[in-house]
Amino acid sequence: MKNSLKKIFHFFFRIIFAKLLMPKPHTKIRKILLSGYTGLGHFILKSVLIQKIEELYPGVKIYIITGNSFGNEFVLDNYPAFILKQESGTLKKNIFFLKLRREKFDAIIMPIDAAPPFLIRGSILAGIPVRVGHIFSDEYIPDYYYTIKVPLKLRKIRSELDINYDLLAALSSRRITRDYKPFVNMHLNGNALQKFGLQRGKYVCLQIGSSNGMVTTKRWLEENFKSLIERLAKDFPGFKIVTIGDTGDSEVVNNVCRNISSVNFLNLAGKTTLNEVKSLISNSKLLICHDSGLLHLGNALKKNTIAIYGPSDPDIYAVNLSTCHIIRKRISCSPCQGLFPGKFSFLTEEESAKLCPVPECMKAVTVDSVYNKCVELLNVNQLVV
């Protein structure tokens, strides 16, 4: 019965919205919608598409569609964004997309991690004639959803940036040169340093939490962070140690920071906006973080970044950045998480956490290894920020 209803729905939806009410594609692309309906880090890796779109289509107007809790609208806030609340019901979503018809978009690009089914259907309701997205064997996607279907290539190790670029190459029907340096706009919050009593280049940003406090195996051990903070605060009195993170990270961060009394330590986790975090990282001497959105933010800001890795593999683009310093200890079972956890036979972070509550790969990363890299980066070019 359920399958029959689905078939009926798709039959009428396709006839009415994907055919009868669908505008004809323009010969020239003038207005593109890019899906940012994904986490912060994944969205930052889509920034390379924007520069390339502007290069391929001079004068094009680019808009972003995203949810209300990702913060992606602040990453590239010089580009207009449509915010669709994640908690919206079906009716509100449909109304949202029907109103979007007045924008008359020529095309929408929906990368694999930013293409929930409601968004693909919504792009049809919005009358967007050219819809570009990935197809892959693990998931059924109705034939009419995308007008340009791009097979997902995962047979060899590839950068997520390349996976995104594949969509644009298919849309433009040409080979494109690929740049592997994500970016964010530099409209930084100039008041952040003054607000928190910090001086440019005189502090280190530290991410203790991860995944906004949700279950994850990518988090380094709390006792290791405590030891690292105490050593840095003692050995580098000229630098403040500043913790940053989402509101959901506060409990984890507070557990670590509760008994740290150094005057060189400042806990800002859950106390900043994303724009303030962007400014804090940009003006810091160094960022220490996990495999997370803040890692990609630090890389995009061209900041010296120490990235602590465990159950996941670093993206090739990050490995090749001179400012990204990856610390990891390979063990027999790592990596156990793929590029997109929960897809393609890889475990979700929740599943990984059940199997391995205290990941051996994260335990294997010693305080000394992180501390020694901090010493190297804080002592070199001490006067250059």
Secondary structure, 3 states (H helix, E strand, C coil): CHHHHHHHHHHHHHHHHHHHCCCCCCCCCCEEEEECCCCHHHHHCCHHHHHHHHHHCCCCEEEEEECCCCCHHHCCCCCCEEECCCCCCHHHHHHHHHHHHHHCCCEEEECHHHCCHHHHHHHHHCCCCEEEEEECCCCCCCCCCCCEEEECCCCCCCCHHHHHHHHHHHHHCCCCCCCCCCCCCCCCCCCHHHHHCCCCCCEEEEECCCHHHCCCCCCCCHHHHHHHHHHHHHHCCCCEEEEECCHHHHHHHHHHHCCCCCCCEEECCCCCCHHHHHHHHHCCCEEEEECCHHHHHHHHCCCCEEEECCCECCCHHHHCCCCEEEECCCCCCCCCECCCCCCCCCCCHHHHHHHCCCCHHHHCCCHHHHHHHHHHHHHCCCCCC
